Amino acid sequence: MKAMKRISLFAPLALLWACSAHPDADIRDVRPLQIERGDKVTVEASHPLFSVGAQTTVTFDRIVLPGGMPLTVPGRAVSPTRVLFDADRTLERTIGAAGGHLVQASTVTVEQNPAGVRRVYKSAPTMPFELDLFPGSLQKLAQGVADKMGGGLWGWLGVTVEASQGGVAVRTVRQRFDQAAFFSKWDTVPIDGKVSRAEAHVGQPNGLPAAEFDALDANHDGVIDNFDVEHQSDSDGPAAQSGLRAGDLVVSADGRPVLGTADLADAWKKGDSVNIQLGVVRGGAPVTVSLPRFGRPVGVPSWLISALLMLLAATIIALPVPVIGGLIVVWERKISAYMQSRLGPNRVGPNGWLQWMADGLKLILKEDLIPKDADPILFRFAPYLAFIGLFLVFMVLPFSQWIIVADLNIGLLFLLSVTSLVVVSIIMGGWSSNSKWSLLGGMRSAAQIISYELPASVSLLGIATLTGSLSTEAIVRAQGGLPWDWYLFRNPFTFVAFFVYFISALAEGNRTPFDLPEAESELVSGFNTEYSGFRFSLFPLVEWVNLFVIGAVAGLLFLGGWRIPFVSPEWQDHSGWLQLAGFGIFLAKILAIVFVIIWIRWTLPRFRVDQMMNLCWKFFIPISFACFIGVLLCAWGFPPLVDKAVRAVTFIAGGCIPAFVFVQKVRLNRSRYRELQLNPLL
């Protein structure tokens, strides 16, 4: 009987596994599903196929290069069932030259030649995957600036170039300008030291080309005189001396492909020979041009450009942070006033919306006191550490495809890590104050935040397993714009994980009903009791901005982020208006979550310490791990048809039905409220 029960338990899993398996398919899986630059991509076979050590190539049928051939990359077989290849910069630029950005590949071909016998394995993986090798907007900008700085090398060579399909096109080549010969040829009677467009016969077969005339006409007055040409070079540039011509297409440098203006500088650094050999296409025929390697200018390192751009972006993002916190403060005060039937801020600014500025100025002008027996260094530094920890989260939040500072391939881990700095700052502020109230508040905060970080992190990592990437941008792309395509309704386990994360985030942020570290009725004000002035204002500022962060993280991981319904990511990426619409949609999702958080604060009473810890260790941690395991089983065991059915059921049961019940409750309460207004004696 026990054996039969065990068989009955495992029978559904076995059936799902049988339905999801493809015994006739050679290629089973490609991981990660969202392939980004720097990833090591695994192509996995359904059964032992590959010869380890044999020459291996991987081909994608949906990526067609300009010559009409599909994209093929070199790979290496690391086991009989696995082949690896690198998603490096060369692959990224190859896809860019083909006009691709976000390419969904449906079929993968692995070819090997062990012992001279050609073997080809071709099939579609079980899960569709995407090549999105282009970096985030800031990295694109940094790369563009680096390319321009790399143009300093081209300028030293005496050429102007631009990136073209398959290489770098040479537009002009600096050659020696013979001023006397020029005016002798084109300055006709009356000889006045000026050459007009008519004298130069611009546009005629035997005349001066229009582009060359415009280049010589420095002040663009339609006449070339001595002042216009005095800046022209009196000698040929290194490129002209070596035989490079206008119209050439540079495709390689010392055997390395040249797909962008910075690639020549990269090849220049790596070689140590006297000359560098350029592979050039001239008139459809390949030509080799030998350039001298000596005398090249020293350019600005690309890492320095990236660092400066990131610093600039960080400064731009830091400026709205206090404004976000201030507006949320006013909004919360207005909501609480409405819920309690009283007036909220309505004096400073339009309808009181500048009250946060008045409060901030008041706190800045207050005297900044430091207790006599406090640790002066740690006491001063603690509030700033809390702000830094919260501010760093904004580095990896994709508000749209363009508005993101750094699309890190470990963005989710970075997000979970930097938020821990807030814990350190609260403990530091409580301990350094040398006050029993502050110390108790800091200890409570340490126990509370560290405890609730575990279920929150496990809930978020379950989402990463569905995506196959820790990049926040990739997680948004993996979802859809419609509600049933969000990870919130992907399956029952992600639905529960959302609420585990949401409640755990409230506890981490010391929000009511989890505001025990600063409980006024018990600890005066807790860890920030001894602070005053501007340093005191940083702690509540971090708390209110944290509401925005909670909404942003929940929105991008569970609610589709900036995705627009019925719009593909590549279409959205090429339209500024769609980018703006995506930003507005994401902002609306964030504000909706912030409203719910404020609603909870002014509705529920504070928990006791033992109740709060029991909720975490006895309930949330087991539930979060169960959700994580459930997400893995659904991702690996459900065939596409079952996955769609589960998604539909989850959306109806977890989205439609609760929304209908909520609307009915609101209508009922509003009708009762109207009856009370009409019948005050009741």
N, C-alpha and C positions, 0 to 999 in steps of 0.2 A: 504493500500500500504506500509506504514512504517513497519507494522508487517511482511509483506512478505519479505521486504528487510532484516529485522533482522533475520528472519528464514534462508534466503539464505546466510547470513554471518556466522551463527553458524552451518549450515548444514555440511560443510566440516570438522569442528572440531569434530562434533558429530560422523561423519562417521569414522574418524580416531580413535576416542576413542573406538567406537564399534569394530573396527578391531583389536585394541590392547588388548582389554579385553579378559579374559579367564574365563568365568563364571563357567566352570567345574573344574577349578584349585583351590585347597584349599590354597596353598602357593603362594602368589602373588609376593613377593619381599624379597630380602635379601640385607640389607644395612649395611655398605658401600660395594661397589662392590669389592674393594681391601681391604681385611681384614688383618690388621696388629696387632702385639702384643700390647696390651693395649687398643684396641678398644672394645666398647660395641656394639655387633652385634644385629641388629633387624631383626627378622623373622616375616614378616607381612602377614596376611591372607587376602584373597579377600573379606571375609565377616565374621561376628562374629562367632568364633569357640571355642575359648579357655576359660577355666574356671580359673579365677584369683585365685591364691593361691594353685592350685592343683599341685601335683608333675609332673614336665615336663622334658622331655629329647628331644634333637635335634640330629638327626643322618644324616651323610653324606655318601651316597652310594659309592662315588668314592674314599674314603679314607679307605683302608683296613688295619687293624692292623695285627701284625705277627700271631696272632691266627686265622686269617681268618674272624674276625668279623669287621663290619664297625665301623667307629669312632662315638661314642656317647658322647655328652657333656651334663652336667646338665644345664637347663634353668629355667627361671621364667616368668610366664605370667603376664604382667603388665597391660594388657587390654584384652578385648575379641578378639581383632584382632592382638595383638602384643606379641611376646615372645622375651626376651633378654637373651643373654649368653655372657660370658666374654672370649675374646681371650687372655688368660693369658699365663704365662710361662709354665704351665703344659701342656696346649693344644699344645703349640709350640713344646715341647719336645716329646710329644706323636706322633705328625706328623713326627718329625725327626726320632724317633725310627722306624716308619713305612717306612722310606726311602723317605719320601715326602719332597718337598720344595715348589713347586708352583703347587697347586692342584686345578683344575677347577672342581667344584662340579656341577652336573647336576640335582640332585634330593635331596630334603630335606624332612625328615620325622620328624614330631612333634608328640610325644606320651604323653598322659596324662591319669591319673587314678582317675578322680573325683568320689567320692562316690562308689569306688570299681569297676567302669565300665571303661574298657580300651577303649580309643579313639585314633585312629591313623589317621593322616592327612598327605598324601604323594603326592607331585606333584613337577614339575619343576618350578622354578620361571620364571617370564617374561624375566628378564635380567640375563645372566650368570655372576657368581661371582667367585672370586679366593681367596683361603687361602694362603697368603704369610706371615707367621708369623715370619720368620727368620729375624733378624735385619740386618742392613747394615754391610759392611765389617769391619769397625772399631769396631762396637759393637760386632761382632763375635770374633774379635781378643781380645777385652777386656774380653769377656766371657771366651775365651780359657785361657787367663792368670789367670783369677779368678779361673777357674777350677784347673789350676796347683797350684795356691796358696792354694786352698782348699785341694790339695793333701798333704799339710803339716799336716793336720789332719790325713790322711791315713798313712803318714809316721810316725807320733807319735804312731799310733796304731800298726805299724810294718808290714804293708802290702803294696804291690804294686798292683795297680788296673788299669783298663782301661774301658772306656764306652763300653757297649755291647748292643745288642738288648734286650730291656726289662729291663735293669738294669745296674749294675756295676759289672764286673767280677773280682774276686780276683785271681791274678796270683801267688804271693808268700806271705808267712806269715813268719815273723821273729820269729825264735825259738832259744833256747839256743844252742850254738855250743860248744860241748865237744871236745876240741882240742886233748887231750890225747887219748880219745876213738877213734877219727877219725883216727889218725895215727896208733894206735894199730891194727885197723881193716884192713886198706888198705896198710900200708907200709910193704911190704913183703921183703924177703931176696933178695939182701943185704939191710939191714935196714940203710937208709941214711938220714932219716928225710924228704924225698920227696916222693910224690905219683904221678906217671905218669898215663897217660890214660890207659896203658896196665895193670898196677897194680890195678887200680880201676875198670877194666873190663867195661869200658864205652860202653853203647849200648847193653850189654848183659843182659839176664833176671835177673840175681842175682847181677848185677853190679850197679855202681853209675850212675844215670841219666845224660845224656849229659848236660842238662840245669843246673843242680846243680853243675857239675864239672866246667863248664864255669863260673858260678857265684863265685865259690871259687878261681878260677885261676885269681887272680887280675891282673897280668902282662901278661896274655895270652901267656905264653911260653910253654904251654902243660904240665907243672909240678906244683903241689901244694906243697909249702913248708911252713915253719913257718911264713915267712914274708907275704905270701898271706893271711893267716887266722888270723893274729893277730888283725885285725879290726873287726872280727866277734863278735856278741853279746854274752855275757856270761849269758844272762837271756832271758826268753820268753817275747815277746812284749805283750801289753794289748790285742790285738786281739787273739793271740795264747792262752793266759791264759783264755780267754772267750770261746774258742772253735771254732773260725773261722778258716776255712781250705782253702788251695789253691784249686781252682776250684769252689768255691762257687760263686753264683750269688746273689748279694745284690739287692733286689727289693723294699724295703721299710724301713723307719726309723720312729718309733713311729707312724705308720699308714700313713705316708706321702710317696708318691712314690719317689724312687731314680732312676732317669734316667740319671744323670750326676754325675761327681766326686764332684761337689760343693753342691749337694743336701743334703749330709750327714751333712755338716757344717751348712746349713740352718736349718735342723731339730734339730741339736744340740743346736743352739741358742734359739730356740723357746720353748724348754722343760725346766723344772726345777726339774725333778725327779733325783734320785741318779743314775739310770741306763737308758740307751737308748736301746730300743728293736729293733733289726734288723730283718726284714723278709728276709730269705735266702732260695734260691732254691738249694738243694744239691742232686745230682743224680736224679733229677726230682721230688723230694719230698720237701714240705715246711718245713723249720726248723726255729726256733726262737733262736737268739743269743743275750745275754744280755751283753752290753758293759758298762764299768764304764764311767760316764760323767765327773769325776773330772780330773784335770791336763791337759786338752787339751791346745795346744799352741794357742796364739792369732795371727790370720792371718791378712794380709793386707786387709782393707775394699775394696770391689769391686768398690765402687764409686770412691775411690782414684786411683785405677788402671785405670778406665775409664777416669778420669780427666787427668792423666798423659799421657795416650795414645792420648787423644784429643789434648793436648798441643803439643805433638810431631808431630802429623799429621798437626796441624795448622802451626807449624814452617816449616814443609816440604812444605806446600802449599804456605806459605808466600814468600819463597825464589824465586819461578819463577814469582811472580807478577810483580816486576820491569822489569824483562826480557821480559815479555809479553808486557808491556807498551812500552818498548824501541823498540822492533821489530815492533810493530804497527806504532810507530813514523816513523821509516825508511821506512816502506812499504807505508805509506801515502805520504811521501815526494817523493818517487819514482813514485807513481801513479800520483800525482799532476804534477810532472815534465813531465811525458809522455803526460798528457792531455794538457799541455801548450807548448809542443815541446821544452823542455829545459833539461839540465842535472840535475840529482838528486844526492844524496850522492853516491860517487864512489871512495873515497880515503881510508877511514879507514876500514880495514878488507877486506875480499873477496867481491868485488863489492860494497863496502861501507856499508855492513850489520853490522859493529861494530861502526857506527857513533853514535848510542845511548849511547854507553859506554863512548866515548870521551865527548859527551855533558854532561852526568851525572857527570863525574869526574870534568869537568870544573865548573859546578854549585856547587858541594860539596866544591871545593876549593875557591869559591868566598866568600867575606866577608858577614856575616849574620848581616844585619842592622835592628835595631828596632827603629821606629820613637820616638822622644822624648816624645810626648804627647799621645802615644798609650798605651793601657792597656797591660802591659807586659805579664801577665799570659795568658789571653785569646788570645792575638796575637800569642804567641808561641804555644798554644795548638790547635788552629783551624786547621792547615794543618794535624796534626796527627789524629784528629777526622774524617776528610774526608777519610783518608786512612783506618782507622778502620772500618768505615761504609761500604766501598767498599769491604774490605777484608773479612768481616763476610759473605758476600754473597757466597763466595767460600765454606763455611762450608756445604751448602745444595745443591750444584750443583753436580749431579751424572754424572761424565764423563764416567763412565761405572758402571757395577754392583759392581765392587770391589773398584773403585776409588771414594769414597764418604766419607766425614768425619763423618757426622751424618745424617741419614735418618729420620728426624723428621716427626712426623705425622701432624705437623703444618708447614711444611717446606715452603710452599708458603706464608703463613702469615709472617713467620720469614723473608723471602726474601724481602717482601714489607716493613717490619718495619725497618730493619737495613739500608736500602737505604736512609731513612729519615735523618740519621745522617749526610749525605753529605749536606743536606739543612742547618742543624744547624751549621755545620762548616763554610759554605760560609757566612751565616749571621753573625756568630761570628767574622770571619776574616774581613768582611767589616766594622762592627760596631767598633771593637777594634782598627782598624787602625787610627781612628780619622781623616779621610779624606773624603771630600764630594764625590769624585769620587768612592772611595771604598764603602761608605755608599749607594750611589745610585745603585751601582752594586749589593750589598747584598740585597737591597730591591727588585730590579728587579728579582733577583734569587729566593727570597722567594715567590713572586707572581707567578712566572713562574712554579717553581717546584711543589709547593703545588697545583696549579691549575691542572697541567697535571698528577699529581699522581692519581687523582680521575678516569679519564677515563682509565688510564693504569691498575689500580687495578681492576676495574669492568670487564675489558676485560679478565684479567687473572682468576678472580673468576668464570667467565662463564665456563672456561675449567675445573675448579675443580668440578663443578656440573655434568659434563659428567663422570668424573672419580669416584666420590663418595669419594674422599680423597684429602687432602691437601699435601700429601707427594709427593715431586718431583720425587722420584723413582717410586711411584705407577702411576703417570701421564705418565711417559715414558713407563712403562709396559702395560698400557691400550691402547697404540697405536700400530701400526704395523710398519714393516720395509719398506713396499712399500708406495709410495707417496699417493695413494688413501686411505691408512689406517691412514694417519696423521690427527691430529685434524684440520689442516689448511683447509682441504677439507671435513671435516665431514658434514658440511651444510653451507649454505650461511652466517649464522650469525657468525660462527667461522671464516670464511674467512674474513669478514669485521672486526671482533674483532682483527685479527692479525695485520691489517694495522693501526687500532686505537692504539693498544699497541706500534707498531713499531714507529710511528710518535710521540706519547706521550713520549716514551723513549728517542728519540732524543731531545725533548724539555727539559726533566728532566736532560739530560746530558750536556746541554748548547752547543750542537753541531749546527753548521751552517745548516740551516738558522735560528736557534733559539739561537744564541750566543749573545743575548742582555745583559746578566749580565757582559760580558767582551768585549763589543764592543769598539775596539780601536779608531774608528773614533769619538765616542761620549764620552766615559768614560776613555780614556787613556788605561786602561786594566781592569777597573772595580774593583771587590772585592779584587783582588790580586795585586793592583797597588803598595802598599807599601812594598811588600815582596821581598826578595832577597835571593840568595844562595840556600841552600838545602831546606829550607821551601818553597821557591817559586816553586821549582821543583816538590814538592808533589802535588800541584794543577793540573798542566797539566798531571802529571803521573796518577792521579785519573781519569782525563777525558779520557785518551787513554785506560786505562785498562777497563773503563766503556764500551767502544765499545765491548770488549770481553765479558763482562757480558751481555750486551744487546743481542749479538748473542747467548750466551749460554742459556739465559732464553727463547728467541724466539725459539731456536732449540729444547729445551726439552719439551716445552709446545705445540708447533704447528707443529714441523717437525720431530717428532719421536725420538729425542734424539739419544741414542746409539743403537737403534734397528737395526738389520741387516735383509735385506729382506730374506724371506723364512727360517728364523732361529727362533725357539721358545726361550723365555727367559730362561727356565730351561736348554735347551741344551747349550745356550751361557754361562750360569752361571758355567757350569762344564768344560769349555775349556778356557785355558789361551790365546790361539791364537784367539779365537773368541772374547774374552774380548778386546784384543789389536785391532782387526779389528773394534769392536764397538767404541772404543775410537777414532780411526782414522776417522770413518764415522762422529762422532759427531764433531770432530775438523774441518773437511771439511765443515760441515754445518755452524759452527761458523765463519770460515774465509770467507765464501761466503757472510754472512750477514754483516760482517765488511767491506768487499769490497764495498758493496752497500752503506753503510754509508759514506765511504770515497768518493765514486762517487758522492753522493748527495752534500757533502760539497763543492766540487770544481765545481759544476754545478749551484746551485741555489743561488740567492742573499738573503740578510738578510731581514726578515720581520720587519715591524714597531711594536711597542709595542701594539698598539690597534688592529692590525691585528692578532697578536699572541694570545691575550686574547679572541678576538671574535671567533677565530677558536676553542679554547678550550670550552668556556662556551656556545656558540650558536650552535656548531656542534658536537664536540666529546663527550661531556657528554650525550646529548640526544641519540646519536647513540650508545654509549657504553651500556646504560641502555636498549635500544631497542634490542641490540644483546643479552644481558643477558636474557631478557624475551623470546626472540626467541629461545635461546638454551634450556631453560627450557621446552618450549612447544614442541620442537623437541624431547627432551629426554623422556618426559612423554607421548606424544601423538602419536608419530610415531610407528607403528608396524615395525618389523624387515625388511619386504619386502620394505616398503616405505622408511625406513631409508637407505637401500642400494641404492635405486633408487636416492634419494636426494644426496647421497654421490657421485654417479657416475656422475650426472649432474653437481655438483659443481666442481668436478675434471676436467671435460671436459671444462666447461665454464670458470673456474677460473685458470686452470693450462695449459691445452693443447692449447687452442686457444690463450691466451696471449703469451705463449712460441713460438708458430708458428709465430705470428705477430712480435715478438721481433727479431727472427732469420731473418725474411725477411727484417726488417728495417736495421739490422746490415749488411746484405749482400749488400743492396742497398747503404748504406753509405760507405762501403768499396770500392765498385765499383766507386762511385763518387770521393772518395779520391784518388784512383789510377789514374783516369782521370785528376785530378788536378795536380798530380805529373808528368804525362806524358805531359801535356799541361800547362806549367806555365803561358803562356800568357793569359789563360782564367781567 
